[in-house]
Amino acid sequence: MDEPLIENPPIVESPNPETPTVDYRQEMRDFVIAIKDEAVGVKSNFLVIPQNGIELISENGMANGVLNTPYLDAIDAHGQEDLFYGQGGVNQMTANQRVNYLKAFLDRSKNEGKQILGTDYCNETGLVDDAINRHSETGYIGFAAPNKALSQIPIYPGTLVNENDGDVTSLNDVKNFLYLINGQEFSSKSEFINAVVSTNYDLLIMDAFFNDGSLFTATELDALKEKSNGGSRIIIAYMSIGEAENYRFYWKNEWDDNPPDWLAEENQNWPGNFKVKYWENSWQDVILDGNEAYLSKILNAGFDGVYLDLIDAFDYFESL
């Protein structure tokens, strides 16, 4: 989910000297590390992929800063939106200043062995070609999403880039990916599954739940893992940890009028999504605590990993 980019992070000072300052960036790192630790305790090869917030790889938030090794050790790849197209909307070219800013971080992560999964938002054929080619030239894996809702399997290009019929068992095997987290254009799980199974994408990023709120089952995931050409694919579950969503299983009706202390303001760009004080234990418990926690549901269903959104929520709190 796109958020404004803060290229020169502000110095966060406490308005009251007796009130400790929250290190919003380190708190997010610690949260991601906790997710990884919890997940690998259940499934040792479980993948953790943060989207955006690439600045967290360095201690000082600068591209040439000292790398934060514990954070890098906890993640398996990086997802990045709008690297070449999408900053101002679908088919809008991202400003060169931002491209260069992001690439400086992404290249360092790539040099540390992390796969880069880039999602651009464009649907004009020339732009799609350009986006995919530019990702390839940088050594990243690119996906051109037709819309910001991530609700469609692209029609173009007709031939999948770097298509292969081999089994994909690790991120090193991935040559292309599909980002499809919104099922609004599919009338049923069966229709969604059949549409995906007819493709040959190596990796699928999807929501763990269908439109009706039902969790995808292990049997359904087994079907989704089969590519049309007979090979197998990796399936990653989307999960927002920097915002709470009022259509999720964990949302309580009383929060509409009496929100918990950790729930902050609604995201004006995405109605129904609310900023959270992600460092608070009560929110982290929603993600991590017990068999009914979000992460547990994803693990129990049989997903191969998790795609963490709103990693860059630290920008919001630093700007307050």
Buried (B, 14 or more C-beta within 10 A) or exposed (E): BBBEBBEEBEEBEEEEEEEEEBEBBBBBBBBBBBBBEBBBEEEEEBBBBBBBBBBBBBBEBEBEBEBBEEBBEBBBBBBBBBBBBBBEEBBBBBEEEBBEBBBEBBBBBBEEEBBBBBBBBBBBEEBBBBBBEBBBEBEBBBBBBBBBEBBBBBEEEEEBBEBBEEBBEEBEBBBBBBBBBBBEBBEEBEEBBEBBBEBBBBBBBBBBBBBEEEBBEEEBBEBBBBBBEEBBBBBBBBBBBBBBBBEBBBBEEEBEEEBBEBBBEBBEEBEEBBBBBBBBEEBBEBBBBEEEBBBBBBBEBBBBBBBBBBBBBBBBBBEE
